Amino acid sequence: MNGDNMDATGIHTVGILGAGKVGTVLARLASVAGYRVLIAGSGDPAKIALTVEVLTPGAVAVTAAEAAARADVAILALPLGKYSSIPAEALKGKLVIDAMNYWWEVDGIREDLNDPGTSSSETVQRFLPGARVVKAFNHMGYHDLEDGAQPAGTPGRKAIAIAGDDPDDLATVAGLVDAFGFNPIIAGSLTEGVRLEPGTEPFGANVSADELRAMLDRFLESERGRAVVEARAGVRVSNRPMR
């Protein structure tokens, strides 16, 4: 693929909301994969222009609203506690990838962001009712994202799990994960994104597809998994094998 044509996923331009460590790594992966990349920090794009030029060559620093409006897919890579600053109106009708996590040192003590009764991506989806949210790129550390990308078919290629409600959106994000250099593993619906959050076995994992599937399947045996079941008070959390 080259930057002038859409690939099989129908994506040409990737908008990254968040210019921190995760955001800049994802911007570099997207650029290497041939996508046009727009990246936004929390304010005036002029403040990050030099950083973007040095750390993400080829990417363009823009406002968050511009990145959202002009991108074919937007990736949220900012602190989860700032999700209410996301330009919801500009993301209406868009496919949005949630790469955020609750981290109390950054977000403060927020029971609403750490509620085992729901996944954090469901909270984001409720804030973005006009968008289609898929969880991806959240469970692997930025160093591993940077160093672990490999061409398809490479033995031992690392895997990224994704969770979402629409099969077509999952297929699109799976194609993006593959283009970025990882094997996509579907963890289930957006509700099942809870299996990828801090406190779970996959969180921080840098493993192959088979290993990641096994971790996902063991979720209900974990302390976090039991807390989720209890919090959902009889609402069944599926433990089906992952694809």
Backbone as CSV, one residue per row, in Angstrom:
resi,resn,N_x,N_y,N_z,CA_x,CA_y,CA_z,C_x,C_y,C_z
1,MET,0.836,-1.195,0.000,0.000,0.000,0.000,0.865,1.236,0.000
2,ASN,0.401,2.296,-0.624,1.112,3.567,-0.522,0.178,4.629,-0.001
3,GLY,0.727,5.751,0.345,-0.052,6.782,1.010,-1.084,7.458,0.147
4,ASP,-1.112,7.165,-1.165,-2.054,7.830,-2.056,-3.313,7.018,-2.323
5,ASN,-3.369,5.791,-1.842,-4.507,4.938,-2.126,-4.992,4.250,-0.864
6,MET,-6.303,4.023,-0.834,-6.850,3.268,0.279,-6.431,1.811,0.147
7,ASP,-6.218,1.145,1.292,-5.919,-0.276,1.248,-7.227,-1.056,1.316
8,ALA,-7.120,-2.379,1.508,-8.300,-3.230,1.484,-9.288,-2.906,2.597
9,THR,-8.827,-2.253,3.659,-9.724,-1.893,4.750,-10.511,-0.620,4.456
10,GLY,-10.193,0.074,3.373,-10.857,1.332,3.071,-10.302,2.495,3.848
11,ILE,-9.152,2.324,4.452,-8.535,3.383,5.252,-7.386,4.014,4.487
12,HIS,-7.400,5.322,4.440,-6.333,6.093,3.823,-5.629,6.941,4.873
13,THR,-6.438,7.646,5.671,-5.900,8.571,6.668,-6.228,8.097,8.079
14,VAL,-5.194,8.035,8.916,-5.346,7.654,10.322,-5.157,8.897,11.180
15,GLY,-6.110,9.179,12.046,-5.985,10.296,12.971,-5.644,9.773,14.360
16,ILE,-4.596,10.305,14.945,-4.175,9.898,16.278,-4.496,11.032,17.246
17,LEU,-5.349,10.774,18.217,-5.658,11.774,19.244,-4.848,11.428,20.479
18,GLY,-3.779,12.182,20.692,-2.842,11.910,21.763,-1.443,11.828,21.196
19,ALA,-0.566,12.725,21.649,0.796,12.793,21.104,1.838,12.371,22.136
20,GLY,1.430,11.500,23.066,2.362,10.961,24.040,3.094,9.756,23.490
21,LYS,3.581,8.912,24.380,4.408,7.778,23.955,3.638,6.797,23.082
22,VAL,2.442,6.424,23.514,1.652,5.481,22.724,1.224,6.112,21.405
23,GLY,0.770,7.357,21.466,0.314,8.022,20.253,1.399,8.154,19.200
24,THR,2.600,8.532,19.615,3.673,8.698,18.638,4.145,7.360,18.083
25,VAL,4.140,6.311,18.912,4.498,4.983,18.397,3.480,4.525,17.357
26,LEU,2.198,4.672,17.666,1.172,4.273,16.703,1.240,5.116,15.439
27,ALA,1.578,6.373,15.577,1.735,7.231,14.400,2.881,6.725,13.514
28,ARG,3.973,6.315,14.143,5.097,5.788,13.359,4.721,4.478,12.670
29,LEU,4.027,3.597,13.384,3.609,2.332,12.772,2.666,2.581,11.594
30,ALA,1.747,3.522,11.761,0.809,3.838,10.685,1.539,4.414,9.481
31,SER,2.507,5.280,9.748,3.261,5.896,8.662,4.080,4.856,7.894
32,VAL,4.751,3.958,8.643,5.538,2.902,8.005,4.642,2.000,7.155
33,ALA,3.406,1.785,7.629,2.458,0.951,6.892,1.908,1.647,5.648
34,GLY,2.210,2.931,5.487,1.808,3.648,4.286,0.599,4.535,4.424
35,TYR,0.093,4.697,5.629,-1.070,5.552,5.820,-0.673,7.014,5.967
36,ARG,-1.559,7.895,5.571,-1.414,9.311,5.900,-1.780,9.471,7.360
37,VAL,-0.974,10.213,8.113,-1.169,10.287,9.560,-1.352,11.736,10.010
38,LEU,-2.426,11.972,10.736,-2.678,13.245,11.400,-2.600,12.984,12.892
39,ILE,-1.887,13.822,13.627,-1.726,13.598,15.063,-2.033,14.880,15.826
40,ALA,-2.745,14.729,16.929,-3.177,15.887,17.711,-2.791,15.720,19.167
41,GLY,-2.313,16.816,19.769,-2.090,16.859,21.210,-3.301,17.467,21.878
42,SER,-3.087,18.060,23.023,-4.206,18.590,23.792,-4.522,20.052,23.502
43,GLY,-3.724,20.698,22.656,-3.964,22.114,22.414,-3.532,22.538,21.029
44,ASP,-2.870,23.683,20.954,-2.405,24.252,19.699,-1.416,23.297,19.029
45,PRO,-1.688,22.867,17.790,-0.776,21.946,17.109,0.629,22.519,16.912
46,ALA,0.753,23.848,16.920,2.080,24.447,16.770,3.006,24.042,17.917
47,LYS,2.411,23.736,19.076,3.215,23.380,20.240,3.861,22.004,20.104
48,ILE,3.290,21.140,19.260,3.848,19.797,19.091,4.442,19.589,17.707
49,ALA,4.426,20.626,16.879,4.862,20.478,15.493,6.297,19.969,15.397
50,LEU,7.210,20.528,16.182,8.601,20.101,16.124,8.755,18.672,16.636
51,THR,8.055,18.359,17.721,8.100,16.998,18.258,7.597,15.995,17.231
52,VAL,6.513,16.331,16.575,5.948,15.447,15.555,6.920,15.292,14.394
53,GLU,7.548,16.390,13.975,8.495,16.336,12.868,9.660,15.407,13.188
54,VAL,10.121,15.441,14.452,11.279,14.632,14.847,10.874,13.183,15.127
55,LEU,9.784,12.999,15.876,9.421,11.657,16.338,8.553,10.881,15.356
56,THR,7.781,11.575,14.559,6.883,10.894,13.621,7.002,11.525,12.239
57,PRO,8.145,11.350,11.579,8.357,11.967,10.261,7.240,11.607,9.283
58,GLY,6.730,12.616,8.612,5.657,12.413,7.655,4.276,12.670,8.220
59,ALA,4.125,12.580,9.553,2.839,12.881,10.171,2.638,14.389,10.229
60,VAL,1.389,14.805,10.317,1.048,16.229,10.338,0.362,16.556,11.654
61,ALA,0.866,17.561,12.348,0.257,18.007,13.604,-0.964,18.870,13.300
62,VAL,-2.102,18.511,13.884,-3.357,19.236,13.662,-4.094,19.334,14.994
63,THR,-5.228,19.995,14.999,-6.066,20.009,16.195,-6.787,18.670,16.320
64,ALA,-7.284,18.391,17.519,-8.029,17.154,17.729,-9.264,17.096,16.837
65,ALA,-9.939,18.224,16.688,-11.136,18.253,15.849,-10.796,17.973,14.391
66,GLU,-9.664,18.513,13.927,-9.243,18.260,12.544,-8.869,16.795,12.346
67,ALA,-8.125,16.232,13.288,-7.736,14.831,13.178,-8.970,13.938,13.131
68,ALA,-9.948,14.251,13.962,-11.177,13.460,13.993,-11.962,13.594,12.700
69,ALA,-12.108,14.811,12.214,-12.948,15.062,11.051,-12.328,14.546,9.754
70,ARG,-11.014,14.623,9.637,-10.355,14.316,8.371,-9.875,12.875,8.262
71,ALA,-9.921,12.136,9.345,-9.411,10.768,9.332,-10.490,9.767,8.914
72,ASP,-10.049,8.678,8.300,-10.959,7.571,8.012,-11.169,6.720,9.259
73,VAL,-10.171,6.684,10.110,-10.277,6.024,11.401,-9.491,6.848,12.403
74,ALA,-10.039,7.010,13.604,-9.363,7.769,14.652,-8.932,6.817,15.760
75,ILE,-7.713,7.006,16.251,-7.201,6.208,17.361,-7.075,7.099,18.583
76,LEU,-7.714,6.693,19.679,-7.663,7.456,20.926,-6.500,6.953,21.759
77,ALA,-5.483,7.810,21.933,-4.265,7.423,22.652,-3.925,8.468,23.702
78,LEU,-4.943,8.960,24.383,-4.755,9.944,25.438,-5.141,9.305,26.774
79,PRO,-4.839,9.932,27.899,-5.256,9.360,29.178,-6.769,9.166,29.219
80,LEU,-7.210,8.018,29.702,-8.638,7.715,29.718,-9.434,8.769,30.470
81,GLY,-8.846,9.327,31.525,-9.545,10.334,32.311,-9.893,11.590,31.541
82,LYS,-9.295,11.750,30.358,-9.575,12.926,29.528,-10.524,12.604,28.378
83,TYR,-11.202,11.461,28.447,-12.042,11.065,27.316,-13.140,12.075,27.016
84,SER,-13.581,12.825,28.034,-14.651,13.799,27.794,-14.180,15.001,26.974
85,SER,-12.855,15.099,26.737,-12.337,16.177,25.890,-12.311,15.779,24.417
86,ILE,-12.644,14.537,24.126,-12.633,14.052,22.745,-13.723,14.775,21.947
87,PRO,-13.426,15.242,20.726,-14.429,15.964,19.928,-15.506,15.030,19.382
88,ALA,-16.519,14.811,20.180,-17.552,13.830,19.854,-18.281,14.155,18.549
89,GLU,-18.564,15.423,18.337,-19.315,15.805,17.134,-18.538,15.461,15.872
90,ALA,-17.223,15.715,15.889,-16.391,15.444,14.716,-16.228,13.954,14.450
91,LEU,-16.510,13.132,15.450,-16.342,11.684,15.296,-17.641,10.969,14.932
92,LYS,-18.716,11.702,14.748,-19.975,11.070,14.376,-19.818,10.318,13.051
93,GLY,-20.266,9.073,13.049,-20.180,8.244,11.860,-18.824,7.613,11.636
94,LYS,-17.857,7.874,12.521,-16.486,7.399,12.330,-16.239,6.090,13.078
95,LEU,-15.281,5.347,12.559,-14.729,4.212,13.273,-13.646,4.740,14.201
96,VAL,-13.764,4.412,15.488,-12.850,4.929,16.506,-12.204,3.751,17.235
97,ILE,-10.880,3.749,17.285,-10.144,2.713,18.006,-9.741,3.262,19.363
98,ASP,-10.175,2.575,20.402,-9.870,2.987,21.772,-8.625,2.257,22.252
99,ALA,-7.516,2.986,22.361,-6.262,2.423,22.861,-5.968,2.914,24.278
100,MET,-6.992,3.402,24.974,-6.795,4.015,26.286,-6.943,2.990,27.414
101,ASN,-6.404,3.337,28.569,-6.514,2.521,29.771,-6.674,3.414,30.989
102,TYR,-7.364,2.880,31.981,-7.428,3.578,33.268,-6.119,3.333,34.020
103,TRP,-5.496,4.434,34.449,-4.258,4.374,35.221,-4.365,5.405,36.326
104,TRP,-4.542,4.916,37.562,-4.892,5.841,38.640,-3.838,6.901,38.874
105,GLU,-2.553,6.580,38.627,-1.512,7.585,38.832,-1.700,8.796,37.921
106,VAL,-2.288,8.554,36.767,-2.533,9.626,35.796,-3.956,10.166,35.918
107,ASP,-4.910,9.260,36.031,-6.321,9.643,35.989,-6.912,9.988,37.352
108,GLY,-6.172,9.683,38.437,-6.731,9.856,39.760,-7.610,8.665,40.123
109,ILE,-8.093,8.654,41.333,-8.976,7.569,41.765,-10.353,7.802,41.155
110,ARG,-10.712,6.965,40.196,-11.969,7.132,39.466,-12.707,5.803,39.426
111,GLU,-13.663,5.613,40.324,-14.419,4.368,40.329,-15.201,4.182,39.031
112,ASP,-15.582,5.288,38.404,-16.340,5.181,37.159,-15.505,4.626,36.025
113,LEU,-14.181,4.745,36.122,-13.308,4.241,35.075,-12.751,2.865,35.396
114,ASN,-13.023,2.379,36.586,-12.497,1.090,37.015,-13.620,0.168,37.480
115,ASP,-14.809,0.400,36.986,-15.988,-0.359,37.378,-15.968,-1.733,36.711
116,PRO,-15.885,-2.824,37.475,-15.856,-4.153,36.851,-17.167,-4.524,36.177
117,GLY,-18.201,-3.739,36.409,-19.485,-4.021,35.783,-19.557,-3.628,34.322
118,THR,-18.555,-2.910,33.835,-18.544,-2.495,32.436,-17.108,-2.358,31.976
119,SER,-16.885,-2.383,30.684,-15.540,-2.138,30.172,-15.352,-0.640,29.964
120,SER,-14.120,-0.171,30.046,-13.883,1.259,29.860,-14.245,1.694,28.444
121,SER,-14.119,0.790,27.479,-14.476,1.154,26.106,-15.976,1.361,25.948
122,GLU,-16.774,0.667,26.766,-18.214,0.922,26.747,-18.516,2.324,27.262
123,THR,-17.743,2.770,28.254,-17.895,4.134,28.750,-17.578,5.134,27.644
124,VAL,-16.513,4.868,26.902,-16.142,5.736,25.777,-17.232,5.712,24.706
125,GLN,-17.765,4.529,24.411,-18.825,4.423,23.413,-20.053,5.227,23.815
126,ARG,-20.391,5.210,25.105,-21.545,6.004,25.558,-21.299,7.494,25.366
127,PHE,-20.056,7.924,25.499,-19.732,9.336,25.285,-19.730,9.680,23.798
128,LEU,-19.520,8.678,22.957,-19.460,8.883,21.505,-20.581,8.091,20.828
129,PRO,-21.830,8.435,21.095,-22.939,7.625,20.578,-23.029,7.613,19.058
130,GLY,-22.454,8.606,18.410,-22.511,8.649,16.954,-21.351,7.956,16.279
131,ALA,-20.394,7.454,17.061,-19.219,6.768,16.516,-19.327,5.270,16.762
132,ARG,-18.413,4.519,16.146,-18.364,3.064,16.324,-17.018,2.723,16.957
133,VAL,-17.045,2.328,18.212,-15.821,2.134,18.984,-15.386,0.669,18.969
134,VAL,-14.107,0.467,18.691,-13.467,-0.842,18.787,-12.241,-0.690,19.682
135,LYS,-12.058,-1.598,20.615,-10.897,-1.555,21.506,-9.733,-2.292,20.835
136,ALA,-8.563,-1.653,20.805,-7.367,-2.283,20.228,-6.142,-1.473,20.635
137,PHE,-4.990,-2.113,20.580,-3.693,-1.473,20.853,-3.543,-1.001,22.295
138,ASN,-4.419,-1.449,23.206,-4.330,-0.941,24.575,-3.499,-1.821,25.496
139,HIS,-3.379,-3.114,25.166,-2.821,-4.034,26.163,-1.323,-4.277,26.022
140,MET,-0.710,-3.806,24.961,0.724,-4.001,24.771,1.467,-2.697,25.064
141,GLY,2.574,-2.779,25.790,3.356,-1.602,26.121,3.929,-0.927,24.887
142,TYR,4.155,0.368,24.982,4.594,1.113,23.799,5.947,0.653,23.291
143,HIS,6.839,0.228,24.188,8.135,-0.286,23.729,7.937,-1.543,22.891
144,ASP,7.042,-2.429,23.342,6.792,-3.661,22.600,6.083,-3.388,21.285
145,LEU,5.195,-2.408,21.274,4.570,-2.011,20.010,5.636,-1.542,19.019
146,GLU,6.551,-0.759,19.518,7.604,-0.198,18.668,8.512,-1.277,18.108
147,ASP,8.925,-2.190,18.993,9.953,-3.165,18.618,9.391,-4.470,18.072
148,GLY,8.104,-4.722,18.308,7.566,-6.036,17.979,6.909,-6.171,16.623
149,ALA,6.716,-5.084,15.892,6.038,-5.159,14.605,6.840,-6.010,13.625
150,GLN,6.162,-6.948,12.969,6.800,-7.847,12.008,5.878,-8.100,10.831
151,PRO,6.418,-8.457,9.680,5.569,-8.759,8.520,4.678,-9.967,8.777
152,ALA,3.547,-10.016,8.105,2.646,-11.160,8.212,3.384,-12.435,7.828
153,GLY,3.113,-13.494,8.560,3.743,-14.775,8.278,5.037,-15.019,9.018
154,THR,5.553,-13.997,9.708,6.779,-14.167,10.484,6.517,-15.133,11.636
155,PRO,7.320,-16.201,11.789,7.117,-17.127,12.909,7.187,-16.397,14.252
156,GLY,6.248,-16.708,15.138,6.235,-16.091,16.456,5.776,-14.651,16.475
157,ARG,5.183,-14.195,15.380,4.690,-12.822,15.318,3.775,-12.520,16.513
158,LYS,3.920,-11.354,17.104,3.142,-10.991,18.280,1.701,-10.652,17.892
159,ALA,0.819,-10.735,18.894,-0.611,-10.571,18.631,-1.196,-9.403,19.409
160,ILE,-2.187,-8.793,18.802,-2.966,-7.715,19.413,-4.430,-8.145,19.426
161,ALA,-5.053,-8.072,20.593,-6.471,-8.418,20.700,-7.339,-7.201,20.426
162,ILE,-8.501,-7.452,19.842,-9.449,-6.389,19.545,-10.833,-6.818,20.027
163,ALA,-11.649,-5.832,20.399,-13.002,-6.116,20.879,-13.946,-5.068,20.311
164,GLY,-15.068,-5.515,19.790,-16.031,-4.586,19.223,-17.326,-5.293,18.887
165,ASP,-18.338,-4.509,18.549,-19.675,-5.066,18.361,-20.061,-5.321,16.910
166,ASP,-19.421,-4.658,15.969,-19.804,-4.790,14.571,-18.783,-5.643,13.824
167,PRO,-19.205,-6.725,13.173,-18.263,-7.597,12.469,-17.439,-6.890,11.401
168,ASP,-18.063,-5.968,10.673,-17.322,-5.244,9.635,-16.261,-4.344,10.248
169,ASP,-16.592,-3.697,11.355,-15.606,-2.841,12.020,-14.462,-3.679,12.590
170,LEU,-14.797,-4.837,13.143,-13.751,-5.728,13.645,-12.826,-6.164,12.516
171,ALA,-13.405,-6.453,11.361,-12.588,-6.857,10.213,-11.678,-5.719,9.762
172,THR,-12.198,-4.502,9.775,-11.393,-3.349,9.378,-10.236,-3.131,10.342
173,VAL,-10.536,-3.189,11.642,-9.486,-2.982,12.640,-8.489,-4.132,12.606
174,ALA,-8.958,-5.353,12.365,-8.042,-6.488,12.230,-7.069,-6.255,11.077
175,GLY,-7.569,-5.695,9.976,-6.692,-5.381,8.850,-5.668,-4.326,9.209
176,LEU,-6.079,-3.356,10.014,-5.157,-2.305,10.442,-4.088,-2.876,11.374
177,VAL,-4.506,-3.724,12.314,-3.556,-4.363,13.226,-2.525,-5.154,12.429
178,ASP,-2.986,-5.888,11.436,-2.084,-6.667,10.586,-1.123,-5.759,9.829
179,ALA,-1.646,-4.652,9.303,-0.794,-3.710,8.562,0.252,-3.068,9.465
180,PHE,-0.087,-2.898,10.727,0.852,-2.307,11.685,1.935,-3.301,12.112
181,GLY,1.716,-4.599,11.839,2.755,-5.584,12.118,2.443,-6.627,13.155
182,PHE,1.138,-6.867,13.435,0.750,-7.802,14.486,-0.386,-8.699,14.018
183,ASN,-0.492,-9.877,14.623,-1.602,-10.769,14.335,-2.829,-10.349,15.135
184,PRO,-3.954,-10.075,14.482,-5.156,-9.669,15.210,-5.896,-10.867,15.791
185,ILE,-6.329,-10.718,17.040,-7.120,-11.741,17.720,-8.408,-11.079,18.203
186,ILE,-9.542,-11.634,17.805,-10.817,-11.052,18.212,-11.199,-11.588,19.583
187,ALA,-11.330,-10.686,20.542,-11.654,-11.061,21.923,-13.153,-11.127,22.165
188,GLY,-13.950,-10.618,21.221,-15.398,-10.633,21.384,-15.975,-9.239,21.266
189,SER,-17.122,-9.033,21.886,-17.829,-7.755,21.817,-17.099,-6.693,22.623
190,LEU,-17.594,-5.470,22.545,-16.981,-4.375,23.295,-17.024,-4.657,24.796
191,THR,-18.050,-5.334,25.241,-18.132,-5.735,26.643,-16.932,-6.578,27.044
192,GLU,-16.497,-7.451,26.135,-15.369,-8.335,26.426,-14.037,-7.598,26.423
193,GLY,-14.046,-6.329,26.091,-12.831,-5.535,26.187,-12.295,-5.471,27.600
194,VAL,-13.140,-5.809,28.584,-12.698,-5.848,29.979,-11.575,-6.864,30.162
195,ARG,-11.493,-7.846,29.266,-10.448,-8.868,29.344,-9.070,-8.323,28.990
196,LEU,-9.005,-7.100,28.483,-7.750,-6.515,28.014,-7.270,-5.372,28.899
197,GLU,-7.983,-5.110,29.975,-7.701,-3.934,30.791,-6.660,-4.224,31.873
198,PRO,-6.130,-3.171,32.501,-5.207,-3.372,33.625,-5.802,-4.326,34.662
199,GLY,-4.959,-5.202,35.185,-5.422,-6.189,36.146,-5.738,-7.528,35.523
200,THR,-5.632,-7.627,34.197,-5.860,-8.894,33.508,-4.531,-9.461,33.022
201,GLU,-4.534,-10.745,32.708,-3.321,-11.400,32.233,-2.826,-10.841,30.895
202,PRO,-3.696,-10.546,29.942,-3.204,-10.007,28.665,-2.603,-8.613,28.774
203,PHE,-2.969,-7.851,29.823,-2.475,-6.478,29.912,-0.966,-6.483,30.140
204,GLY,-0.248,-5.887,29.222,1.207,-5.868,29.269,1.851,-7.037,28.559
205,ALA,1.034,-7.965,28.063,1.575,-9.158,27.419,2.114,-8.844,26.028
206,ASN,3.217,-9.476,25.704,3.857,-9.352,24.394,4.080,-10.771,23.889
207,VAL,2.992,-11.391,23.403,2.994,-12.827,23.140,2.401,-13.141,21.775
208,SER,2.521,-14.413,21.403,1.982,-14.881,20.134,0.463,-15.008,20.203
209,ALA,-0.141,-15.280,19.039,-1.592,-15.410,18.968,-2.106,-16.539,19.854
210,ASP,-1.450,-17.700,19.824,-1.910,-18.826,20.627,-1.828,-18.511,22.114
211,GLU,-0.749,-17.884,22.532,-0.595,-17.523,23.941,-1.644,-16.503,24.367
212,LEU,-1.916,-15.529,23.498,-2.906,-14.506,23.835,-4.302,-15.111,23.932
213,ARG,-4.648,-16.005,23.020,-5.948,-16.676,23.102,-6.099,-17.415,24.435
214,ALA,-5.026,-18.119,24.839,-5.081,-18.869,26.098,-5.284,-17.931,27.285
215,MET,-4.629,-16.790,27.263,-4.805,-15.807,28.333,-6.240,-15.310,28.391
216,LEU,-6.806,-15.010,27.234,-8.183,-14.528,27.181,-9.149,-15.585,27.698
217,ASP,-8.887,-16.828,27.354,-9.769,-17.906,27.786,-9.690,-18.167,29.287
218,ARG,-8.588,-17.765,29.919,-8.445,-17.966,31.361,-9.019,-16.815,32.179
219,PHE,-9.602,-15.847,31.520,-10.019,-14.619,32.207,-10.923,-14.887,33.402
220,LEU,-11.932,-15.730,33.216,-12.909,-15.939,34.291,-12.315,-16.666,35.491
221,GLU,-11.135,-17.239,35.315,-10.455,-17.885,36.438,-9.652,-16.888,37.268
222,SER,-9.504,-15.672,36.765,-8.669,-14.674,37.424,-9.455,-13.884,38.460
223,GLU,-8.731,-13.190,39.316,-9.387,-12.347,40.317,-10.252,-11.281,39.652
224,ARG,-9.721,-10.655,38.605,-10.500,-9.634,37.905,-11.728,-10.237,37.242
225,GLY,-11.552,-11.413,36.667,-12.679,-12.072,36.026,-13.798,-12.380,37.007
226,ARG,-13.430,-12.866,38.205,-14.440,-13.152,39.223,-15.132,-11.868,39.679
227,ALA,-14.358,-10.767,39.758,-14.949,-9.484,40.148,-15.947,-9.001,39.102
228,VAL,-15.629,-9.245,37.842,-16.530,-8.853,36.757,-17.838,-9.636,36.849
229,VAL,-17.726,-10.946,37.030,-18.922,-11.778,37.129,-19.798,-11.327,38.291
230,GLU,-19.172,-11.059,39.432,-19.919,-10.621,40.617,-20.593,-9.274,40.375
231,ALA,-19.842,-8.350,39.740,-20.390,-7.019,39.500,-21.553,-7.044,38.522
232,ARG,-21.487,-7.962,37.599,-22.554,-8.037,36.598,-23.749,-8.847,37.089
233,ALA,-23.632,-9.346,38.309,-24.785,-9.910,39.035,-25.652,-10.841,38.203
234,GLY,-25.012,-11.890,37.710,-25.790,-12.886,36.990,-25.842,-12.674,35.502
235,VAL,-25.310,-11.517,35.014,-25.227,-11.309,33.565,-24.057,-12.137,33.069
236,ARG,-24.298,-13.071,32.216,-23.293,-14.045,31.826,-22.173,-13.374,31.036
237,VAL,-20.924,-13.593,31.450,-19.767,-13.189,30.667,-19.292,-14.407,29.933
238,SER,-19.332,-14.397,28.620,-18.998,-15.597,27.848,-17.538,-15.967,28.051
239,ASN,-17.296,-17.262,28.018,-15.920,-17.760,28.118,-15.630,-18.664,26.928
240,ARG,-16.192,-18.250,25.775,-15.990,-19.049,24.590,-14.547,-18.929,24.111
241,PRO,-14.062,-19.926,23.361,-12.706,-19.832,22.812,-12.584,-18.614,21.907
242,MET,-11.431,-17.953,21.972,-11.196,-16.786,21.139,-10.695,-17.214,19.771
243,ARG,-10.992,-16.389,18.780,-10.563,-16.708,17.413,-9.137,-16.234,17.179
